[in-house]
Amino acid sequence: MEKKWKIRDFLESDNENLIEWRKQIDKRVITPDFFKWQYHDNPFGPVDTWVADDGKKIVGQYTLQRQEYFYYGKKIIGSLAFDLATHPDYRYQGMFTKLGFHSLEEAGKRNIAFTLGYPWVKGIAIPGHKKVGWTLLGQLKIYELKNLKTYEFKQIDGFTIKEINHFDKRYDLFALNHKNDANIMLNRNDAYLNWRYLHKIGYKYYCFEIVDSTNILVGFFILKIYEDDQSKTLHIIDFILPKNKDIYQKILDYTVRFAMEQHINIITLIINEKLEFFNFLKSNGFESQERHFIPIIHVNNDTVEIKKLCNINDYYFTMGDNDIF
């Protein structure tokens, strides 16, 4: 096919066409409300999107969702790559790599220091990402706890777990206080947490905070139930916790009990293996699954250094960092 397409910025007037394009590519219904939430309502800013246009028809797309990170304790803007696609009829024309080079160069000019992505492990996109200059970070494992009926609960006093339906301003300071839990960590402030988990259209998340005996916030965690035709799984989607084994035990007991009440017999999460919480979970029966992700990183400007970004153990990854959960 003769190359007639060109790359340009996504425009506000493209909204309806892009929704139809996503329906065609994803084979699922994208409602205008979900599209608005995903593309426009993010507290760190609307998405940066570039499209391949052939006569006002969208035939390719590269989208970055802005996110604020703590990078070795300093706040910077990074992004999550998602909704990257080319139309099947336009493949093998170099569109995917051209979109990548153009979009990531423009992102750097817009002060988006780096971009993370989560391509399908067995997908066709990884070689294309490598051509554009992405670095593979290695295996990001999923850990699971099975056979919950044999779990032994423990009595832990001094802390209370409360289900919440709003993240208030305490979470801004809480996120700052935990900015050094890993060298690269998404800023889970109140605006982000409300947008990501409580305002997301069509998804149900169970959000909990942990307070001490004086009602001071000491941690939070977020659960999500995944169900298919064969089974139900409880995901520990996100969390920030202090180094405290009593709190770890309190949360694990609560999560197991929650799962059993929902007739669920498997709990999963993604966690940085350098955290003390990881060691606690391993000692309590969590094991790695065969299934895993391979996150990738791209440096967009000289605000950051690739040598400080290429070690997977420097990241505070949870399931919530990936847009599919």
URSULRA-V992571 format. One record per helix or strand of 3 or more residues. SS is the DSSP state (H for helix, E for strand). FROM is the first residue (numbers start at 1). TO is the last residue. If there is no record, write none. Layout:
ss:SS from:FROM to:TO
ss:SS from:FROM to:TO
//
This chain:
ss:E from:6 to:9
ss:H from:12 to:26
ss:H from:32 to:39
ss:E from:48 to:54
ss:E from:57 to:71
ss:E from:74 to:86
ss:H from:88 to:90
ss:H from:95 to:109
ss:E from:114 to:117
ss:H from:125 to:132
ss:E from:140 to:146
ss:H from:148 to:150
ss:E from:159 to:164
ss:H from:170 to:177
ss:E from:184 to:186
ss:H from:190 to:198
ss:E from:206 to:212
ss:E from:217 to:227
ss:E from:232 to:241
ss:H from:245 to:261
ss:E from:266 to:269
ss:H from:276 to:283
ss:E from:287 to:293
ss:E from:296 to:299
ss:H from:306 to:308
ss:H from:312 to:314
ss:H from:319 to:321
//
